[in-house]
Amino acid sequence: MRDPDRLDPAIREYLVAENAYADAVTADTRALESALFTELRGRIREDDASVPLRDGTWYYYSRYREGGQHPLLCRRGAEGDEQVLLDGDAEAADAAYFRLGGAEHSPDHRYLAYAVDAAGAEVFEIRVRDLETGEDLPDRIGDCNASFVWAADSCTLLYTRIDGDHRSRWVHRHTLGERGPDPLVYEEQDAGFFLGVDKTESGRYLLIDSHDHTTSEVYYLPADDPSARPTVFAPRRAGTEYGIADRGEAWYILTNAGDAEDFRICTAPLDDHAPERWRTLVAHEPGRLIQGMLLFRDYLVRQELQDAVPRIVVHRLEDGAEHAIEFPEACYSVGLSAGFEFVTDTLRFAYSSFTTPAEVYDYDMAARTRTLRKRQEVPSGHDPAAYVSERLTALAPDGEAVPVSLFHRRDCPPGPDTPLLLYGYGAYGISDLPSFSPNRLSLVDRGVTYAIAHVRGGMERGYRWYREGRMADKPNTFSDYIASAETLIGEGRTGRGRLVAHGGSAGGMLVGAVLNQRPELFGAAVADVPFVDVLNTMLDETLPLTPPEWPEWGNPLDDETAYFRILSYSPYDNVAEQAYPPLLVTAGVSDPRVTYWEPAKWVARLRARATGDAPLVLRTNMSAGHGGPGGRFQYLEEVAQRYAFILRALGIE
């Protein structure tokens, strides 16, 4: 998986033949694909740039050049002259694949550490550039997972390294210019845990975070003493999650400990942070999920989610006064930006909805005023008033209310014959909220309604929503999605055979499961890099993500009940002799998360057992992984292929 060039020749021949078959089956959509690509490209500003973030006397940002595939990392000083720190297009020249995994400048602004994936396998090399000379140092660190952080001395990096099974297992310390093995800082003994490194917002502490999907453990060490022995903040306990930040003489802890399923925020003395010393600052409120916190010297900002509606709350630390930032729409997405400054009254956040392009604001937490810093441009034009965003509720078989968000043109109100794409994910507690995507306009402007089923397995309705969509309750994810589809049909928003099922990765499992259960509902389906051979994957503990995934699905190696439960819904194991709708499946040869053979096996079994003559198409990217191609226009080409397949299946040009 790490190197596509080492693929077994027989397997390569098989996948290439499948791609040729896909080309033949979709040959009559080439003109449509071309038109769609032109539309998609016309909706992005090709020389787009991020809003600069200040760090001392420097302003850091990224931008694209017109026609460029990859970002340029830049900064401006007091004089206002731009310095290009890293040119992504130049770095990617002559490379079959290139993706920048992350970049961080040193505290003294002298160096830039950055991570590069050259195969799409999410195996990164960390490089360091001297920003005074523009040249890379000899220091190169391979077999990493793109998690690294600078110490305060600007010459020491902590980073995570992966083992032969692609698991982040070690944290090492690298000092610029030093040769020989980097000292080991921490080793994770549990193959089911992920490792990452970071620093607190104050910059005083470096953090080592070890976690799986339901349990976490954090170690810390002084940023000005990176050779110090890490201290565990609170020893791991199964089912307990927490994250930490520091201010003055206190720690701030976001945690679900103490029966706080939807999380609470606590404080503890800097020198005595045993769990019995934690004191509640923001109490747990069932159903109101605290998704994250951002700490400043004078403010604590938290992001909440309740009934699929997010909220940003500003808490003044001096007196405990707090207020929520108001937003104009009922269904939307927001995101916080950490920035580089701890001592500031300014909070940066982004806002968007189905109809409103992304907006970036600087919010004055003292004055409670906001300044618009950027609004996403749609060069080919976009009128938010021409579109409608709605939310309805579907009743699951057990009576739970499943939120469904919809987006359509105002002049195309949904009806029984309306084509409707229903997207779903429902895993790992990930919440999919309505946000702006210029790509979707190519469907919606052709009369397609776009919808998201906020099924269990996500956290749209709190942690309980996640708990009831995993392990023994995983079938709720599928029944929630089917209930959403039936409600949309029952309320006259679409009709049988006019629905398109869409999901990727674990959402591809959802697509596969509902196609096995209710194929007659759908007129087409798209499964991107789908996790469909669930049982066999969970039985193979040598695969990169198998041990970390056991808390999500169960461990069939040790638990007979888990074995048969997974067997009951695993899409590959439940393909039936029945008619399936037209189906497009994608895969990536270098994908370490969903190995390419899963979708390949699934499509082969579907073809062997399906009774109808609908096209069942597999497209494999022979030089990319789970995230698809590295370049932005290459990605749009894949979107155009996907949309053309959907539109042709629905009889829409």
C-alpha positions in Angstrom: 0.0 0.0 0.0 2.9 2.4 0.7 4.3 2.1 -2.9 1.8 1.6 -5.8 4.8 0.6 -8.0 5.2 -2.6 -6.0 1.7 -3.8 -6.6 1.4 -7.4 -7.7 1.3 -7.5 -11.5 -1.8 -9.7 -11.6 -3.7 -7.3 -9.2 -2.6 -4.3 -11.2 -3.8 -5.9 -14.4 -7.2 -6.7 -12.7 -7.6 -3.1 -11.5 -6.6 -1.6 -14.8 -9.1 -3.8 -16.5 -11.8 -2.6 -14.2 -10.9 1.0 -14.9 -11.1 0.2 -18.6 -14.5 -1.4 -18.1 -15.6 1.7 -16.1 -14.5 3.9 -19.0 -16.4 1.8 -21.5 -19.6 1.8 -19.4 -19.5 5.5 -18.9 -18.3 6.5 -22.4 -21.5 8.3 -23.2 -21.0 10.7 -20.3 -17.7 12.2 -21.5 -19.3 15.4 -22.7 -21.3 15.7 -19.5 -18.2 15.1 -17.4 -16.4 17.8 -19.4 -19.2 20.3 -18.9 -19.4 19.5 -15.2 -15.7 19.9 -14.7 -15.9 23.3 -16.4 -18.7 24.3 -14.1 -16.9 23.0 -11.0 -13.7 24.8 -11.8 -15.6 28.0 -12.6 -17.0 28.1 -9.1 -13.6 28.3 -7.3 -11.4 31.4 -7.2 -8.2 29.9 -8.6 -5.9 32.4 -6.9 -7.8 32.0 -3.6 -6.0 32.9 -0.3 -6.6 32.3 3.4 -7.0 35.1 5.9 -3.6 35.9 7.4 -3.0 34.9 11.0 -0.7 37.1 13.1 2.1 35.7 15.1 4.2 38.5 16.5 5.3 40.8 13.7 4.5 38.2 11.0 1.3 37.3 9.2 1.0 33.8 8.0 -1.3 32.5 5.2 -1.7 30.2 2.3 -2.7 30.9 -1.3 -3.0 29.4 -4.7 -1.7 30.7 -8.0 -4.1 30.7 -11.0 -4.0 27.2 -12.5 -2.0 25.7 -9.6 -2.9 22.4 -8.1 -1.3 22.9 -4.7 -1.1 25.7 -2.1 1.8 28.1 -1.5 2.6 28.8 2.2 3.5 32.5 2.7 4.0 35.2 5.2 4.3 39.0 5.3 6.2 41.1 7.7 5.8 44.7 8.9 6.9 46.0 5.5 4.2 44.0 3.8 6.4 42.2 1.3 5.4 38.6 0.7 7.8 35.7 1.4 6.9 32.4 -0.1 7.9 29.8 2.4 6.9 26.7 0.4 5.6 26.4 -3.1 3.4 23.3 -3.3 3.3 23.3 -7.1 7.1 23.4 -7.3 7.4 20.6 -4.7 4.9 18.5 -6.6 6.6 18.9 -10.0 7.2 15.6 -11.7 5.7 13.7 -8.8 3.0 11.1 -9.4 1.4 12.1 -6.1 2.0 15.0 -3.7 0.2 16.0 -0.6 1.2 18.4 2.1 0.4 16.9 5.4 0.9 19.9 7.6 3.4 22.7 8.3 4.5 24.7 11.3 7.0 27.5 11.7 9.3 27.6 14.6 8.7 30.0 17.5 11.6 32.2 16.4 10.2 32.2 12.8 13.5 30.9 11.5 12.4 27.5 10.3 9.4 25.8 8.7 8.8 22.1 9.4 6.5 20.4 6.9 5.3 16.9 6.1 5.0 15.4 2.6 3.1 12.3 1.5 4.6 11.1 -1.8 2.3 8.1 -2.5 -1.1 8.7 -0.9 -0.5 6.1 1.7 -0.4 8.6 4.6 3.3 7.8 5.3 4.9 11.2 5.6 8.4 12.6 5.6 9.1 15.6 7.8 11.4 18.2 6.3 12.8 21.4 7.7 13.3 24.6 5.7 15.6 27.4 6.7 13.5 30.5 6.0 16.5 32.8 5.8 18.1 30.8 3.0 15.1 29.2 1.5 16.9 25.8 1.5 15.9 22.6 3.2 18.2 21.3 6.0 19.7 17.9 5.7 17.3 16.8 8.5 14.7 14.5 7.0 12.5 12.2 9.1 10.7 9.4 7.4 7.9 7.0 8.4 5.9 9.6 10.2 2.1 10.4 10.4 2.4 14.2 10.0 2.0 15.0 13.7 4.9 17.2 14.9 5.4 20.2 17.2 8.2 22.7 17.9 9.7 23.1 21.3 10.3 26.7 22.6 14.0 26.6 21.6 13.1 26.5 17.9 15.6 23.7 17.2 13.8 20.7 18.7 10.9 18.8 17.3 8.7 16.2 18.8 7.1 13.9 16.2 5.2 10.7 15.9 6.6 7.7 14.0 4.7 4.8 12.6 5.5 1.1 12.7 5.4 -1.5 9.9 1.7 -1.9 10.4 1.1 1.8 9.8 0.3 2.5 13.5 1.6 5.6 15.2 3.6 4.0 18.0 6.4 6.2 19.0 7.1 9.8 19.9 10.7 10.9 19.2 12.7 14.1 19.8 14.8 15.5 17.0 17.3 18.3 17.4 18.3 20.1 14.2 21.7 19.2 13.0 22.1 16.1 15.2 22.9 12.8 13.6 22.1 9.3 14.8 18.9 7.9 16.2 16.5 10.4 17.7 15.8 9.8 21.4 12.6 8.0 22.2 10.2 10.1 24.3 7.1 7.8 24.5 6.1 4.4 23.2 2.5 3.3 22.9 2.0 -0.3 23.9 -1.6 -0.6 22.9 -2.0 -1.3 19.1 -5.5 0.1 19.3 -4.4 3.6 20.2 -3.5 6.6 18.0 -0.7 9.0 18.9 -0.4 12.7 18.3 1.6 15.6 19.6 0.6 19.2 20.1 1.1 22.2 22.4 -1.2 24.1 24.7 -2.6 27.5 23.5 -0.4 29.3 26.0 2.7 27.6 24.4 4.0 26.6 27.8 3.5 22.8 27.4 4.0 20.2 24.7 1.4 17.5 24.7 1.4 13.8 23.8 -2.1 12.5 23.1 -2.9 8.8 23.0 -6.4 7.8 22.3 -8.8 5.4 20.6 -12.4 6.2 19.7 -13.7 6.2 23.3 -10.6 6.6 25.6 -7.8 9.1 25.9 -4.6 9.7 27.9 -2.5 12.9 27.8 1.2 13.4 28.8 2.7 16.9 29.0 6.2 18.3 29.3 7.5 21.9 29.4 8.0 23.5 26.0 11.2 25.1 27.3 12.6 21.7 28.4 11.8 19.2 25.7 14.2 16.6 27.1 12.2 16.4 30.3 10.3 13.2 31.1 6.7 13.5 30.1 4.1 13.5 32.9 0.8 11.7 32.6 -2.1 14.1 33.3 -4.6 11.4 34.2 -4.0 7.6 33.6 -6.3 6.1 31.0 -9.5 4.6 32.0 -11.7 2.8 29.5 -14.5 5.1 28.3 -13.0 8.3 29.7 -11.9 11.0 27.4 -10.2 14.3 28.2 -8.2 17.1 26.7 -6.2 19.8 28.5 -5.1 23.4 28.3 -3.3 25.7 30.8 -3.7 29.3 32.0 -1.7 30.8 34.9 -1.7 28.4 37.8 -4.6 26.2 36.6 -5.3 23.5 34.1 -8.6 23.5 32.1 -9.9 20.0 31.3 -12.6 19.1 28.8 -13.8 15.6 29.9 -16.7 13.1 30.0 -15.5 11.8 33.4 -18.0 11.8 36.2 -21.0 10.6 34.2 -20.7 13.6 31.9 -21.5 11.8 28.7 -21.8 15.1 26.7 -18.7 16.5 28.5 -18.1 19.2 31.0 -15.2 21.6 31.6 -13.2 21.5 34.8 -10.2 23.2 36.4 -7.4 21.9 38.5 -4.3 23.3 40.2 -1.3 23.3 37.9 0.8 21.3 40.4 -2.0 19.0 41.6 -4.2 17.7 38.8 -5.3 14.3 40.1 -8.9 13.7 39.1 -10.2 14.2 42.6 -8.9 17.8 42.4 -11.0 18.6 39.3 -13.6 21.3 39.9 -16.5 21.8 37.5 -16.4 25.2 35.6 -19.0 24.4 32.9 -21.5 21.7 34.0 -22.6 18.7 32.0 -25.9 19.2 30.3 -27.4 16.0 28.8 -28.0 16.4 25.0 -25.8 19.5 24.8 -22.5 18.2 23.5 -19.4 20.3 24.2 -17.4 19.5 21.1 -14.3 21.5 21.9 -12.8 24.4 23.8 -10.3 27.1 23.0 -8.5 28.9 25.8 -7.2 32.5 25.9 -5.7 34.4 28.8 -9.0 36.1 29.5 -11.6 33.9 27.8 -12.7 30.3 27.5 -14.5 29.6 24.2 -16.5 26.4 23.7 -18.2 24.9 20.7 -21.4 23.1 21.4 -23.8 21.0 19.4 -27.5 20.2 20.2 -30.1 18.7 17.9 -27.7 19.2 14.9 -27.4 22.9 15.6 -23.9 24.2 16.6 -23.2 27.1 19.0 -20.2 29.1 20.0 -20.2 30.3 23.7 -17.7 32.9 25.1 -17.0 32.6 28.8 -15.2 35.5 30.5 -12.8 34.0 33.0 -12.7 37.1 35.3 -16.3 36.8 36.4 -17.8 33.8 34.6 -20.1 35.9 32.4 -20.8 34.2 29.1 -22.7 34.8 25.9 -23.4 32.9 22.7 -22.6 34.3 19.3 -25.8 34.6 17.3 -26.2 33.3 13.7 -28.9 34.2 11.2 -29.9 30.7 9.9 -31.5 27.7 11.5 -29.2 25.1 9.8 -25.5 25.9 9.5 -21.9 25.0 10.3 -19.3 26.8 12.4 -15.6 26.2 13.1 -13.1 27.7 15.5 -9.6 28.7 14.5 -6.9 28.5 17.2 -4.5 31.1 15.8 -1.1 31.8 17.3 -2.0 34.4 20.0 -3.0 33.6 23.6 -3.2 37.1 24.9 -6.0 38.6 22.7 -9.6 39.6 22.7 -10.0 38.3 19.1 -11.6 35.0 18.2 -11.6 33.8 14.6 -14.3 31.5 13.3 -15.8 30.4 10.1 -19.5 30.2 9.2 -21.4 28.6 6.3 -24.6 26.9 5.4 -26.1 25.0 2.5 -26.9 28.4 0.9 -24.3 30.8 2.3 -20.7 30.5 1.1 -18.1 30.3 3.8 -17.4 33.5 5.8 -14.4 34.1 8.1 -14.9 36.5 11.0 -12.8 38.1 13.6 -14.9 38.4 16.7 -14.1 40.9 19.5 -15.0 38.9 22.6 -15.0 42.1 24.8 -17.1 44.3 22.6 -19.1 41.4 21.2 -18.7 42.6 17.6 -17.6 40.8 14.5 -15.6 41.8 11.5 -16.0 40.0 8.2 -12.5 39.1 7.0 -13.4 37.0 4.0 -16.4 35.7 2.1 -15.9 32.7 -0.2 -16.2 33.8 -3.8 -18.0 31.9 -6.5 -16.6 33.4 -9.7 -19.4 32.0 -11.9 -22.0 33.5 -9.6 -24.2 32.4 -6.7 -27.4 33.9 -5.3 -28.2 32.5 -1.9 -31.8 33.7 -2.2 -32.3 31.4 -5.1 -31.9 28.4 -2.8 -33.8 27.0 0.2 -32.4 25.1 3.2 -34.8 23.1 5.3 -34.9 20.5 8.1 -37.4 17.8 8.7 -37.6 14.8 11.1 -37.8 11.1 10.2 -39.1 8.6 12.8 -36.8 5.6 13.2 -38.4 2.1 13.9 -37.7 2.6 17.6 -39.3 6.0 17.7 -36.2 8.1 17.6 -36.4 11.4 15.7 -33.7 11.5 13.0 -32.9 15.0 11.7 -32.7 15.4 7.9 -31.3 18.5 6.3 -32.4 19.5 2.7 -31.1 21.9 0.1 -32.8 22.7 -3.2 -33.5 25.5 -5.6 -36.3 27.8 -4.7 -37.8 27.4 -8.2 -37.6 23.6 -7.9 -39.6 22.7 -4.9 -39.3 18.9 -4.1 -42.1 16.7 -5.4 -42.7 12.9 -5.9 -40.6 12.9 -9.1 -37.8 15.0 -7.8 -34.4 13.4 -7.8 -32.8 13.5 -4.4 -29.3 12.6 -3.2 -29.3 11.4 0.4 -25.9 11.5 2.0 -25.1 9.6 5.2 -22.1 8.7 7.3 -22.9 7.8 10.9 -19.7 6.6 12.5 -16.9 7.6 15.0 -19.1 10.3 16.4 -18.5 12.5 13.4 -21.3 15.0 12.8 -22.1 16.1 9.3 -23.7 19.6 9.4 -25.0 21.7 6.5 -22.2 23.7 5.0 -21.6 25.3 1.7 -20.1 23.3 -1.2 -20.0 25.0 -4.6 -19.7 21.5 -6.1 -23.2 20.5 -5.1 -24.6 23.4 -7.2 -24.0 21.3 -10.3 -26.6 18.8 -9.0 -29.0 21.2 -7.3 -29.1 23.6 -10.3 -30.2 20.6 -12.4 -33.2 20.0 -10.1 -31.7 17.5 -7.7 -32.4 18.0 -4.0 -29.4 17.4 -1.7 -30.0 16.0 1.7 -28.1 14.8 4.8 -29.5 12.1 7.0 -28.1 12.8 10.5 -28.1 9.2 11.5 -27.0 7.6 14.7 -23.3 6.9 14.9 -22.6 10.7 14.6 -23.0 13.1 17.5 -25.6 15.5 16.0 -27.9 14.8 19.0 -25.2 14.3 21.6 -22.9 11.5 22.6 -25.9 9.2 23.1 -26.5 9.6 19.3 -23.0 8.1 18.8 -23.4 5.4 21.4 -26.6 4.2 19.9 -25.0 3.8 16.4 -21.9 1.7 17.3 -21.1 -1.8 18.6 -24.3 -3.7 19.3 -26.4 -0.8 18.2 -24.8 -0.3 14.8 -27.9 -1.5 12.9 -29.6 1.7 14.1 -27.4 3.6 11.6 -28.9 1.7 8.7 -32.5 1.8 9.9 -32.2 5.6 10.6 -31.1 6.1 7.0 -33.8 3.9 5.6 -36.4 5.8 7.7 -35.0 9.1 6.4 -35.5 7.8 2.8 -39.0 6.5 3.5 -40.0 9.8 5.1 -38.7 11.8 2.2 -40.8 9.6 -0.1 -43.8 9.6 2.2 -43.8 13.4 2.4 -43.6 13.7 -1.3 -40.1 15.1 -1.5 -39.0 12.4 -3.9 -40.1 9.0 -5.1 -38.9 5.4 -5.2 -36.2 5.1 -7.8 -35.5 8.8 -7.7 -33.2 8.6 -4.6 -29.4 8.4 -4.8 -27.5 6.9 -1.9 -24.1 8.5 -1.3 -21.5 7.9 1.4 -17.7 7.4 1.7 -15.5 5.2 3.9 -17.7 4.2 6.8 -20.5 6.0 5.0 -19.8 3.6 2.1 -20.6 0.8 4.5 -23.9 2.5 5.2 -24.6 2.7 1.4 -23.7 -1.0 1.0 -25.9 -2.1 4.0 -29.0 -0.2 2.9 -28.6 -1.4 -0.7 -28.7 -4.9 0.5 -31.7 -4.2 2.7 -33.8 -1.9 0.5 -32.4 -1.7 -3.1 -35.8 -0.8 -4.6 -35.7 2.6 -2.9 -32.8 3.9 -5.0 -32.3 4.9 -8.6 -28.5 5.0 -8.2 -25.7 4.9 -5.5 -22.2 6.1 -5.1 -19.8 4.6 -2.5 -16.5 6.3 -2.2 -13.6 4.2 -0.8 -16.2 2.1 1.1 -15.5 0.1 4.1 -17.6 -2.9 3.0 -15.7 -6.1 4.0 -16.1 -5.4 7.7 -15.9 -8.9 9.1 -12.8 -10.0 7.3 -11.1 -6.7 8.1 -11.9 -6.9 11.8 -10.6 -10.5 11.8 -7.2 -9.4 10.4 -5.3 -7.7 13.2 -2.3 -7.1 11.0 -4.2 -4.4 9.1 -3.4 -0.8 10.2 -6.7 0.1 11.6 -8.1 -3.1 12.8 -7.2 -2.9 16.6 -8.2 0.8 16.8 -11.6 -0.1 15.1 -12.6 -2.8 17.6 -14.2 -0.3 20.0 -16.4 0.9 17.1 -17.6 -2.4 15.7 -16.5 -5.0 18.2 -13.8 -7.6 18.1 -14.9 -10.8 16.3 -11.6 -12.5 17.2 -12.6 -12.6 20.9 -16.3 -12.2 20.9 -18.6 -14.6 19.2 -21.6 -12.2 19.5 -19.6 -9.5 17.8 -18.7 -11.9 15.0 -22.3 -12.7 14.2 -23.4 -9.2 14.7 -20.9 -7.8 12.2 -21.7 -10.7 9.8 -25.4 -9.7 9.9 -24.7 -6.3 8.3 -21.3 -6.4 6.6 -22.1 -5.4 3.0 -19.8 -7.9 1.4 -21.2 -10.8 3.3 -24.8 -9.9 2.7 -24.9 -9.3 -1.1 -28.1 -11.0 -2.2 -29.5 -12.4 -5.5 -31.6 -9.4 -6.2 -31.6 -6.3 -8.5 -29.3 -3.5 -7.4 -29.4 0.1 -8.8 -26.6 1.5 -10.9 -23.6 1.8 -8.5 -20.3 3.6 -8.8 -17.6 2.5 -6.4 -14.2 4.2 -5.9 -10.9 2.9 -4.4 -7.3 4.0 -4.0 -4.4 1.7 -4.4 -2.4 3.3 -1.6 -5.3 3.6 0.8 -4.2 2.4 4.3 -7.7 2.9 5.8 -9.9 1.0 3.4 -7.6 -1.3 1.5 -8.3 -1.4 -2.3 -9.3 -5.1 -2.2 -12.4 -4.4 -0.2 -14.3 -2.4 -2.8 -12.9 -4.6 -5.6 -14.2 -7.8 -3.9 -17.5 -6.2 -3.2 -18.1 -5.2 -6.8 -17.1 -8.6 -8.0 -19.6 -10.3 -5.7 -22.3 -7.8 -6.6 -21.8 -8.7 -10.3 -21.9 -12.4 -9.5 -25.2 -12.2 -7.6 -27.1 -9.2 -8.9 -30.1 -10.2 -11.0 -30.6 -7.0 -12.9 -28.5 -5.4 -15.6 -27.7 -2.1 -13.9 -24.1 -1.0 -14.3 -21.9 -1.9 -11.3 -18.7 0.2 -11.8 -15.4 0.2 -9.9 -12.9 3.0 -10.4 -9.5 2.7 -8.7 -7.1 5.6 -8.5 -3.8 3.9 -9.2 -1.7 6.6 -7.6 -3.7 7.8 -4.6 -5.1 6.7 -1.3 -8.1 7.3 1.0 -8.2 11.1 0.5 -8.1 10.8 -3.3 -5.8 12.8 -5.6 -3.5 15.4 -4.2 -4.3 18.3 -6.6 -7.4 20.4 -6.3 -8.3 20.1 -10.1 -7.6 16.4 -10.1 -10.1 16.1 -7.3 -12.7 18.1 -9.3 -12.2 15.6 -12.2 -13.3 12.8 -9.9 -16.3 14.9 -8.7 -17.3 15.4 -12.3 -17.1 11.7 -13.0 -19.3 11.0 -9.9 -21.9 13.6 -10.8 -22.1 12.5 -14.4 -22.7 8.9 -13.3 -25.5 10.1 -11.0 -27.2 12.4 -13.5 -27.1 9.8 -16.3 -28.6 7.1 -14.0 -31.4 9.5 -13.2 -31.9 10.5 -16.8 -30.7 14.1 -16.3 -28.4 16.0 -18.6 
